[in-house]
Amino acid sequence: MKLSKLTIGVVFSILLIAGCGEASKEKSQAQGKIALSPGQDLMAEYYFVGGIRLIAETNLQSLRSIAGDRSTPPVMAQFVSGLGNLFKIRLLGAALTGTNDPAFLVTQSLLNDEQMGQFGVGPNNSLNAFIATRPSNPTLLRAAFQQLAEKFGATSATGSFNLSIKLPNQQNRLLQVEQKADWLLLSVSEPNSPQKARFEQFFKARSASAITNYLDLQLDIAAVRKWDADFLAPLKPATLELAMSRKSSGVRTLGRLRFAGDVNWKSQPWKVPISIITDPLITFTALREVKPFFTSSKWFDDIGLPVFEKQVFLWAQGEVPFQLGVAIPVSNGKKQIEKVGKESIAKFNPELKKANSGQLAMSPDSAAVIWNGLPYILPNLIATNTTEGEFLVARLFPPPVASGPIPKELWDQFYPKKDLVLYDWELSSERVGHWTVLHSLIPLLNSNGSNNDPRVARRNSRLEKWLTTTAPLLGNTITEVIQTEADDLQVLRRSDLGFTGFELVRLAFYLDHLNDLPAK
């Protein structure tokens, strides 16, 4: 069947990763708009306006242009198919059979239509899901659920539409579908779960509320870790709030990260290696002293890199995808590089040898760690002394010829702000293309990691073409993280779609990857 371009909402909203907003302190719109209901078993609550309403928003110019591009519908079909495959395998144990599969139709409807939901931790740390959706085509969606019920067995009540499907290989768990006025309420849980009653109270209150944002989300990291112990590790436990809305011709989301206790973060004056970071820039990131927000920095500590304790600067230049750089201020660069080299060679070379992915080595003067034996790139870490002080600098290639210092407009965006933890700017049109190329080259760095399946190769080729075709429609993406209180961080981003280039590329390939999940 032909896929409606309205399902583009899946890419740019339903899996929103970070917030977008103004480059100044503001009270988060997420705060107070959606508050987690009582209960330590509740992981998340959300509201989504739906892809149909989102794509109809005339001010989202880039989104509408991408939706109207002729390369978009087949790629959107891949994404919906991947999510449908995930839904069917995880719940029913069978793989998706195509775009006429009822699980595909259910997934497509959920992405298109207004919805709200809660996710909770069930018995034995299972995932309970409760979703209310107002379908734009209720007849089609009910028919899709009826087909699933007929295939996998269900009980059906008389009167209004009501199904209960026993999930195979999941002891005492049901997929239930119930009609309430013009809404369908879906639940995946054990029978008579108290979480369902809590969700119905949430649904009643939320469905009567005015719509102010495209997406509202609140998530409790500690509760999620009962289901997935490594979720966002090693970030300290916190609640995350996001609210996505329109801003001029783009997307704005205000986010808030509230920690369980004071994090004792204090800003230090920026120490920017301006003699190293030069134009032509297409991205620049600065962050400082983030260790108080994390429970551990063991991975970096083990190899002698003080990343969490220091300021870190990342940048890229526009000539080729490999002109990436990272700089960390240090007090004794020569000693530091020797320690990093020794620890890294001992820790990583045995595994690199097994993977046939080159070897780490010290330079003859012991002033650099070099990763030899990789195609196309030559990653290196050097100790350098500049007019701004000593730095460890990592690159994928030797530095290009500089054409000028950091633009004053960029400098003014982050340098004067006392409570700024992180600043990130990128020209997303360039970064999407660069991350697409880098993503495609990753298998070549590991001879054991290539995928020779021609179906995957064809899909990846179509996906890469779509990303490079639509990337020029994107502009600047600016993200800031600001400490507003002792236990609070505010996330602000202003962009065209709500994503950085890396997030967009990573999400696109992940959604496509879901097509290859094997049936249980």
C-alpha positions as CSV (number, residue, x, y, z in Angstrom):
1,M,0.0,0.0,0.0
2,K,1.1,3.6,-0.5
3,L,2.4,5.2,2.6
4,S,1.0,8.6,3.5
5,K,3.8,11.2,3.9
6,L,2.1,12.2,7.2
7,T,4.0,9.5,8.9
8,I,7.0,11.6,8.8
9,G,6.0,12.6,12.3
10,V,7.8,9.4,13.6
11,V,11.2,10.8,12.6
12,F,10.9,14.3,14.0
13,S,8.7,14.0,17.1
14,I,7.9,10.7,18.7
15,L,11.5,9.8,19.5
16,L,12.6,13.4,20.3
17,I,15.9,13.2,22.1
18,A,16.7,16.7,23.3
19,G,15.1,20.1,23.8
20,C,15.1,23.2,21.7
21,G,14.8,26.7,22.8
22,E,16.1,30.2,23.3
23,A,19.6,31.0,24.3
24,S,18.7,32.5,27.6
25,K,17.3,31.4,31.0
26,E,13.6,30.7,30.8
27,K,11.1,28.8,33.0
28,S,10.6,25.4,31.3
29,Q,7.2,25.0,29.7
30,A,7.4,21.4,30.6
31,Q,7.3,22.3,34.2
32,G,3.8,22.0,35.5
33,K,2.3,21.0,32.1
34,I,2.7,17.3,32.8
35,A,3.6,15.9,36.2
36,L,4.3,12.2,36.9
37,S,1.5,10.6,38.7
38,P,2.4,9.1,42.2
39,G,4.1,5.8,42.2
40,Q,7.7,4.6,42.0
41,D,6.8,2.1,39.3
42,L,5.9,4.9,36.8
43,M,8.7,5.4,34.3
44,A,7.2,8.0,31.9
45,E,4.2,10.0,30.7
46,Y,3.8,11.7,27.4
47,Y,1.5,13.5,25.1
48,F,2.0,13.8,21.3
49,V,-0.1,15.9,19.0
50,G,0.2,13.4,16.1
51,G,2.0,13.4,12.8
52,I,-1.1,14.6,10.9
53,R,-1.4,17.8,12.9
54,L,2.4,18.3,13.0
55,I,2.8,18.1,9.3
56,A,-0.1,20.5,8.8
57,E,1.7,23.2,10.8
58,T,2.5,25.8,8.2
59,N,5.4,27.4,10.2
60,L,7.5,24.2,10.2
61,Q,9.0,25.0,6.8
62,S,11.8,22.5,6.8
63,L,9.6,19.7,8.0
64,R,7.0,20.4,5.3
65,S,9.7,20.6,2.6
66,I,11.2,17.2,3.7
67,A,7.7,15.7,3.8
68,G,7.1,16.9,0.3
69,D,10.3,15.5,-1.2
70,R,9.7,12.6,-3.4
71,S,12.4,10.5,-1.8
72,T,10.6,10.7,1.6
73,P,7.7,8.3,1.3
74,P,9.7,5.1,0.7
75,V,12.1,5.9,3.6
76,M,9.1,6.7,5.9
77,A,7.8,3.3,4.9
78,Q,11.0,1.7,6.1
79,F,10.8,3.5,9.4
80,V,7.2,2.5,10.0
81,S,7.9,-1.0,8.9
82,G,10.8,-1.2,11.4
83,L,8.7,0.0,14.3
84,G,5.9,-2.3,13.3
85,N,8.3,-5.2,13.2
86,L,9.5,-4.3,16.7
87,F,5.9,-4.0,18.0
88,K,4.9,-7.4,16.5
89,I,8.0,-9.3,17.5
90,R,8.1,-8.0,21.1
91,L,4.4,-8.6,21.8
92,L,3.3,-11.4,19.5
93,G,6.6,-13.2,18.7
94,A,6.1,-13.0,14.9
95,A,7.9,-10.8,12.3
96,L,6.1,-8.2,10.1
97,T,5.0,-9.6,6.8
98,G,4.7,-6.3,4.8
99,T,2.8,-3.0,4.6
100,N,-0.5,-4.9,4.6
101,D,0.3,-6.5,7.9
102,P,-2.2,-5.3,10.6
103,A,0.8,-4.5,12.9
104,F,2.1,-2.1,10.2
105,L,-1.3,-0.4,10.0
106,V,-1.5,-0.1,13.8
107,T,2.0,1.4,14.0
108,Q,1.2,3.9,11.1
109,S,-2.0,5.0,12.9
110,L,-0.2,5.5,16.2
111,L,2.4,7.7,14.6
112,N,-0.2,9.8,12.6
113,D,-2.7,10.4,15.4
114,E,-3.1,12.3,18.6
115,Q,-2.1,10.2,21.6
116,M,-1.0,10.1,25.2
117,G,0.5,7.4,27.3
118,Q,2.2,6.0,30.4
119,F,4.9,3.4,30.8
120,G,5.3,1.5,34.1
121,V,7.4,-1.3,35.6
122,G,5.4,-4.5,36.0
123,P,5.9,-7.7,37.8
124,N,9.4,-9.2,37.3
125,N,10.5,-5.9,35.9
126,S,8.4,-6.2,32.8
127,L,7.4,-3.2,30.8
128,N,3.7,-2.1,31.0
129,A,2.4,0.3,28.4
130,F,-0.8,2.3,28.3
131,I,-1.7,4.4,25.3
132,A,-4.8,6.4,24.3
133,T,-5.1,7.4,20.7
134,R,-7.7,9.3,18.8
135,P,-7.6,7.7,15.4
136,S,-8.1,9.7,12.2
137,N,-9.4,6.5,10.6
138,P,-11.0,4.5,13.4
139,T,-12.6,1.9,11.1
140,L,-9.1,1.0,9.7
141,L,-7.5,0.8,13.1
142,R,-10.3,-1.3,14.6
143,A,-10.1,-3.7,11.7
144,A,-6.3,-4.0,12.1
145,F,-6.7,-4.9,15.8
146,Q,-9.5,-7.4,14.9
147,Q,-7.2,-9.1,12.4
148,L,-4.5,-9.5,15.1
149,A,-7.1,-10.8,17.5
150,E,-8.3,-13.4,15.0
151,K,-4.8,-14.6,14.3
152,F,-3.4,-14.7,17.8
153,G,-6.6,-15.5,19.7
154,A,-8.8,-13.1,21.7
155,T,-11.9,-12.6,23.7
156,S,-14.3,-9.9,22.6
157,A,-17.0,-8.2,24.7
158,T,-20.3,-7.3,23.3
159,G,-21.3,-3.7,22.7
160,S,-18.5,-1.2,22.1
161,F,-15.2,-2.3,20.6
162,N,-13.3,-4.3,23.2
163,L,-10.5,-6.9,22.6
164,S,-8.2,-8.8,24.9
165,I,-5.3,-10.7,23.3
166,K,-3.2,-13.1,25.4
167,L,0.4,-12.4,24.5
168,P,2.3,-15.6,23.5
169,N,5.4,-16.6,25.5
170,Q,4.5,-13.9,28.1
171,Q,3.0,-15.4,31.2
172,N,-0.3,-13.8,32.2
173,R,0.1,-10.6,30.1
174,L,-2.5,-9.2,27.8
175,L,-2.8,-6.7,24.9
176,Q,-6.2,-5.0,25.6
177,V,-8.0,-2.6,23.3
178,E,-11.0,-0.6,24.5
179,Q,-13.1,2.1,22.9
180,K,-14.0,5.2,24.9
181,A,-15.9,7.8,22.8
182,D,-13.6,8.7,19.9
183,W,-10.5,7.3,21.6
184,L,-9.0,3.8,21.7
185,L,-7.3,2.8,24.9
186,L,-4.5,0.3,24.4
187,S,-2.7,-1.5,27.3
188,V,0.0,-4.1,27.6
189,S,0.1,-5.5,31.1
190,E,-1.0,-8.2,33.5
191,P,-4.8,-8.5,34.0
192,N,-6.4,-6.0,36.4
193,S,-3.1,-4.0,36.8
194,P,-3.5,-1.1,39.2
195,Q,-1.4,0.9,36.7
196,K,-4.3,0.8,34.2
197,A,-6.6,2.6,36.7
198,R,-3.9,5.2,37.2
199,F,-3.6,5.7,33.5
200,E,-7.3,6.1,33.0
201,Q,-7.2,9.0,35.6
202,F,-4.3,10.5,33.7
203,F,-6.2,10.1,30.4
204,K,-9.3,11.7,31.7
205,A,-7.5,14.8,33.0
206,R,-5.2,15.1,30.0
207,S,-7.8,14.7,27.3
208,A,-9.7,17.6,28.8
209,S,-6.6,19.9,28.9
210,A,-5.8,22.5,26.3
211,I,-3.1,21.7,23.7
212,T,-0.1,23.9,24.1
213,N,2.8,21.8,22.8
214,Y,3.5,19.3,20.0
215,L,5.1,16.9,22.5
216,D,5.2,16.8,26.3
217,L,7.3,14.2,28.1
218,Q,8.3,13.5,31.6
219,L,10.6,10.6,32.5
220,D,11.9,9.2,35.8
221,I,15.4,7.8,35.2
222,A,15.5,5.9,38.5
223,A,12.2,4.2,37.7
224,V,13.4,3.3,34.2
225,R,16.5,1.7,35.7
226,K,14.3,-0.9,37.4
227,W,13.5,-2.1,33.9
228,D,16.8,-1.3,32.2
229,A,19.7,-1.0,34.8
230,D,22.0,0.8,32.3
231,F,19.6,3.4,31.1
232,L,21.5,6.7,30.6
233,A,24.2,5.4,32.9
234,P,26.3,6.8,34.5
235,L,24.1,9.9,34.8
236,K,22.8,10.5,38.4
237,P,19.1,9.7,39.0
238,A,16.9,12.5,37.9
239,T,13.6,13.4,36.3
240,L,13.6,14.7,32.8
241,E,10.9,17.0,31.4
242,L,10.6,18.1,27.7
243,A,8.1,20.3,25.9
244,M,8.3,20.8,22.2
245,S,6.5,23.6,20.5
246,R,6.8,26.0,17.5
247,K,9.4,28.8,17.4
248,S,9.3,31.1,14.4
249,S,9.9,28.8,11.4
250,G,11.4,26.0,13.4
251,V,11.1,23.8,16.5
252,R,11.6,24.8,20.1
253,T,11.7,22.6,23.2
254,L,12.4,23.5,26.7
255,G,13.7,20.7,28.9
256,R,14.5,20.3,32.6
257,L,16.7,17.8,34.3
258,R,16.0,17.7,38.1
259,F,18.4,15.6,40.2
260,A,17.5,13.8,43.4
261,G,19.8,16.1,45.4
262,D,22.2,19.1,44.9
263,V,24.9,18.3,42.4
264,N,27.5,20.9,43.8
265,W,28.5,22.1,40.3
266,K,30.4,25.4,40.2
267,S,31.5,27.0,36.9
268,Q,35.1,27.9,36.2
269,P,36.3,30.5,33.7
270,W,36.4,29.1,30.1
271,K,39.8,28.2,28.9
272,V,39.3,28.0,25.1
273,P,42.1,27.0,22.8
274,I,41.4,29.7,20.3
275,S,44.7,29.2,18.5
276,I,43.7,25.6,17.7
277,I,40.0,26.0,17.0
278,T,39.7,28.0,13.7
279,D,37.4,28.6,10.9
280,P,35.8,27.4,8.7
281,L,33.7,25.8,11.5
282,I,30.5,23.8,10.9
283,T,30.1,22.8,14.6
284,F,31.4,23.8,17.9
285,T,30.8,22.3,21.4
286,A,32.0,23.5,24.8
287,L,31.3,21.8,28.1
288,R,32.8,22.2,31.6
289,E,33.3,20.1,34.7
290,V,30.4,17.7,34.3
291,K,31.6,15.2,36.8
292,P,29.1,16.3,39.5
293,F,26.2,15.1,37.3
294,F,27.5,11.6,37.0
295,T,28.0,8.6,39.3
296,S,31.2,7.4,37.7
297,S,33.8,8.4,35.1
298,K,35.7,5.1,35.4
299,W,36.1,4.5,31.7
300,F,38.0,7.7,31.2
301,D,39.8,7.6,34.5
302,D,41.2,4.1,33.7
303,I,43.1,5.5,30.7
304,G,44.1,8.8,32.3
305,L,41.8,11.2,30.5
306,P,40.2,13.7,32.9
307,V,37.3,14.3,30.6
308,F,34.6,14.7,33.3
309,E,36.7,16.9,35.5
310,K,37.9,19.3,32.9
311,Q,36.5,21.6,30.1
312,V,36.1,19.8,26.8
313,F,35.9,21.5,23.4
314,L,34.8,19.7,20.2
315,W,34.7,21.1,16.7
316,A,34.6,20.2,13.0
317,Q,35.5,21.9,9.8
318,G,33.7,21.8,6.6
319,E,36.1,20.5,4.0
320,V,35.8,16.7,4.6
321,P,33.8,14.6,7.1
322,F,37.0,13.7,9.0
323,Q,38.1,17.1,10.1
324,L,37.0,16.6,13.7
325,G,38.8,17.8,16.8
326,V,38.6,17.5,20.6
327,A,40.7,19.5,23.1
328,I,41.1,19.2,26.9
329,P,43.1,21.6,29.0
330,V,45.7,19.9,31.2
331,S,48.5,21.0,33.5
332,N,51.3,18.7,32.3
333,G,50.6,17.6,28.7
334,K,53.8,15.5,28.2
335,K,53.3,13.5,31.3
336,Q,49.5,13.1,30.6
337,I,50.0,11.8,27.1
338,E,52.5,9.2,28.3
339,K,50.0,8.0,30.9
340,V,47.1,7.9,28.4
341,G,49.3,6.1,25.8
342,K,50.5,3.5,28.2
343,E,47.0,2.7,29.7
344,S,45.3,2.8,26.3
345,I,47.7,0.5,24.5
346,A,47.4,-2.1,27.3
347,K,43.6,-1.8,27.5
348,F,42.6,-1.7,23.8
349,N,45.3,-3.2,21.6
350,P,44.4,-6.9,22.4
351,E,40.8,-6.3,21.4
352,L,41.8,-4.2,18.4
353,K,44.1,-7.1,17.2
354,K,41.2,-9.6,17.5
355,A,39.0,-7.3,15.4
356,N,41.7,-6.6,12.9
357,S,41.2,-2.9,13.5
358,G,44.7,-1.6,13.7
359,Q,46.9,-0.8,16.8
360,L,47.6,2.0,19.1
361,A,51.2,3.2,19.3
362,M,53.2,6.0,20.8
363,S,55.0,8.4,18.5
364,P,58.8,8.3,18.5
365,D,59.0,11.4,20.6
366,S,56.3,10.1,23.0
367,A,54.3,13.3,22.4
368,A,51.3,11.5,20.7
369,V,49.2,8.4,20.7
370,I,48.5,7.2,17.1
371,W,45.9,4.7,15.9
372,N,47.6,3.0,13.0
373,G,46.2,0.6,10.5
374,L,42.7,2.1,9.8
375,P,41.5,2.9,6.3
376,Y,40.9,6.5,5.3
377,I,41.7,8.0,8.8
378,L,44.6,8.4,11.2
379,P,43.2,9.1,14.7
380,N,45.8,10.7,17.0
381,L,46.0,12.3,20.4
382,I,48.8,14.9,21.0
383,A,50.0,17.1,23.8
384,T,50.4,20.7,22.7
385,N,51.4,24.0,24.3
386,T,49.6,27.1,23.1
387,T,49.3,30.7,24.2
388,E,46.1,29.7,26.1
389,G,48.0,26.9,28.0
390,E,48.6,23.2,27.6
391,F,46.0,20.9,25.9
392,L,45.5,17.3,24.8
393,V,44.1,17.4,21.3
394,A,42.6,14.5,19.4
395,R,41.9,14.5,15.7
396,L,41.0,12.0,13.0
397,F,43.3,13.7,10.5
398,P,46.2,16.3,10.6
399,P,44.7,19.8,11.0
400,P,43.8,21.8,7.8
401,V,45.1,25.2,7.0
402,A,43.3,27.8,9.2
403,S,41.4,30.7,7.6
404,G,40.6,32.7,10.7
405,P,39.7,32.6,14.5
406,I,36.4,31.6,16.1
407,P,33.8,34.0,14.8
408,K,32.9,36.7,17.4
409,E,29.2,35.9,17.0
410,L,29.8,32.3,18.1
411,W,32.1,33.4,21.0
412,D,29.5,35.8,22.3
413,Q,26.9,33.1,22.4
414,F,28.6,31.1,25.2
415,Y,31.7,32.8,26.7
416,P,30.0,35.4,28.9
417,K,27.4,33.0,30.4
418,K,28.4,32.1,34.0
419,D,25.9,29.2,34.6
420,L,26.4,27.6,31.2
421,V,27.3,23.9,31.5
422,L,27.2,23.0,27.8
423,Y,26.9,25.0,24.5
424,D,26.6,23.3,21.2
425,W,26.2,24.9,17.7
426,E,26.1,23.2,14.4
427,L,25.2,23.8,10.8
428,S,22.9,20.7,10.5
429,S,22.9,20.7,6.7
430,E,26.6,20.0,6.8
431,R,26.6,17.7,9.8
432,V,23.9,15.3,8.5
433,G,26.1,14.7,5.4
434,H,29.2,14.2,7.5
435,W,27.6,11.8,10.0
436,T,26.0,9.8,7.1
437,V,29.4,9.2,5.5
438,L,31.0,8.3,8.9
439,H,28.2,5.9,9.7
440,S,28.7,4.2,6.4
441,L,32.4,3.8,7.0
442,I,32.2,2.3,10.5
443,P,31.9,-1.3,9.2
444,L,35.1,-0.8,7.2
445,L,37.0,-0.1,10.4
446,N,36.2,-3.6,11.6
447,S,36.6,-6.4,9.1
448,N,34.3,-8.6,11.2
449,G,31.5,-6.0,11.3
450,S,30.4,-5.8,7.6
451,N,26.9,-6.9,6.6
452,N,26.8,-8.6,3.2
453,D,23.0,-8.9,3.1
454,P,22.0,-7.2,-0.3
455,R,18.6,-6.1,1.2
456,V,20.4,-4.2,3.9
457,A,22.8,-2.7,1.4
458,R,19.9,-1.5,-0.8
459,R,18.0,0.0,2.1
460,N,21.1,1.7,3.4
461,S,21.8,3.2,0.0
462,R,18.2,4.6,-0.2
463,L,18.5,5.9,3.4
464,E,21.9,7.6,2.8
465,K,20.5,9.2,-0.4
466,W,17.5,10.5,1.5
467,L,19.6,12.0,4.3
468,T,22.0,13.7,1.8
469,T,19.1,15.0,-0.3
470,T,17.1,16.5,2.5
471,A,20.1,17.8,4.6
472,P,20.3,21.1,2.7
473,L,16.9,22.0,3.9
474,L,18.2,22.3,7.5
475,G,19.9,25.3,9.1
476,N,21.5,26.0,12.5
477,T,20.9,24.0,15.6
478,I,21.8,25.5,18.9
479,T,21.7,23.7,22.2
480,E,22.5,25.0,25.7
481,V,22.4,23.4,29.1
482,I,22.2,25.9,32.0
483,Q,22.3,25.3,35.7
484,T,19.2,27.1,37.1
485,E,19.2,25.8,40.7
486,A,21.5,23.6,42.8
487,D,19.7,20.4,41.6
488,D,18.3,21.6,38.3
489,L,19.6,21.8,34.7
490,Q,17.7,23.4,31.9
491,V,18.1,22.2,28.3
492,L,17.4,24.7,25.5
493,R,17.5,24.1,21.8
494,R,16.5,26.0,18.7
495,S,16.5,24.1,15.4
496,D,14.5,23.1,12.4
497,L,13.5,19.6,13.4
498,G,14.5,19.1,17.1
499,F,17.5,17.0,16.3
500,T,21.2,17.5,15.8
501,G,22.8,16.0,12.7
502,F,24.2,13.1,14.7
503,E,20.8,12.4,16.4
504,L,19.0,12.4,13.1
505,V,21.4,10.1,11.3
506,R,21.6,7.7,14.3
507,L,17.8,7.6,14.7
508,A,17.3,7.0,11.0
509,F,19.7,4.0,10.8
510,Y,18.3,2.6,14.1
511,L,14.7,2.7,12.8
512,D,15.8,1.0,9.6
513,H,17.7,-1.6,11.6
514,L,14.5,-2.7,13.3
515,N,13.4,-4.3,10.0
516,D,16.1,-6.9,10.6
517,L,15.0,-8.0,14.1
518,P,14.5,-11.8,14.0
519,A,11.2,-13.3,15.1
520,K,11.3,-15.0,18.5
